[in-house]
Structures are given as structure tokens and as C-alpha cells.
């Protein structure tokens, strides 16, 4: 009588090999799908950005990395105090090409007056600043501090402003509808809405909500 055990063993081993191969393929597919979803989510919802200058000191240092929520500001308006990434008006990128005393404003603003209107041309560069006023707000700047609707804004995060010329814009302006006024925390070393005006909502990319590099500065903003 011929034993069938060796044949059964070979068949079982072949099934095990096939099962192991199928599991490996399944694992590779799962990993590929997970990576694809992660990259898709990153591209649509969350984007990392590197801080290029010292305009947001002491809050954000040069080279620090932040995570930006690219979808939130499409459903709700930014709030005063939020840190956002956005496209500034084109003269902010070039440094000239606008109106006003500094050649960057969208209108001929008077001395001692923050730029009240932006140039309509949108730059393609990314800026990161803090929202200090929104639509309909009345704003002036004294000693680097924002006077919002007649009251000095609480800003414990800003660096002292030593430049008299750049830190004092005592003439009050009103922010136009659907626009936000942006300023760097390093008030004496920041090129911001004081010079090139408020930013329309459609130019805002998203809100920075966390920092992930360097390691000693990991945390929420």
C-alpha cells in the first residue's frame, strides 16, 4: 500500500508558501495605499512650512518648521491672534511697484497711516504672520502695539519695537470687508500689512497650528 502522507505534506507546504506569498502581497498593497492616503491628506489638508526669516521672533525662529491646516480657513474666518500662511500683494515680494511712501501700498496713504488697501496683484511667495485685525476693525499702531477698536491689543508674544518710524502709525484705518491685517511678532523687523495693506481671505493658505522642528520646540501654537 502506497502512503499518501508525503504528497499531502508537500501539498500543505505549497499552500503555506502560497498563503505566505499572498500575505506579503497584501501587506505591500496595504502599505502602498496607506502611503498614498497619507500623501494625499498631506497635500490637501496639512502642509509643512519652513520659517525663512526672523519676522516672527520670538515665537518662531529662522529654520523652524510648522504644520499648516490648509482646509480650516476655507470654512471659517481667521481670528485675531492666529498665525497664518498666505500670499501677500505683489509689491511685498518685489519691494516696489505699489503706491504710498514706501512704494508697496495699494493706495497713496498718508504719513503715519498704516496701509489701508492692498495692491490687487497677488504674489506667489508664501508669508507667515499673525492676524491682528479683521473686516470692519479700526486699527492704529503705537510703539509697535496694535490699537484695535480703541483698545490696546494684548500681545505678550511680540518683541519690543525700537524703531520710532516703523512702530508708530497713529492714524486709524478701517479694515475692508473680507480682508485681514497681518503683522510679524518681531514688530521692528517685519515687513507686513503696515506697508502693503490687508490681505483678502482668498489669498490665505491656512493656519499654522503646530511646530515639529527643532525637537526642543515641538508643540502647538
Beta strands, then each sheet from edge to edge (+ up, - down):
strand 1: 46-50
strand 2: 65-69
strand 3: 83-86
strand 4: 127-133
strand 5: 138-142
strand 6: 145-148
strand 7: 151-152
strand 8: 169-174
strand 9: 179-183
strand 10: 199-200
strand 11: 204-213
strand 12: 219-220
sheet 1: 1+ 2- 11+ 3- 4+ 9- 10+
sheet 2: 1+ 2- 11+ 12-
sheet 3: 7+ 6- 5+ 8-
end
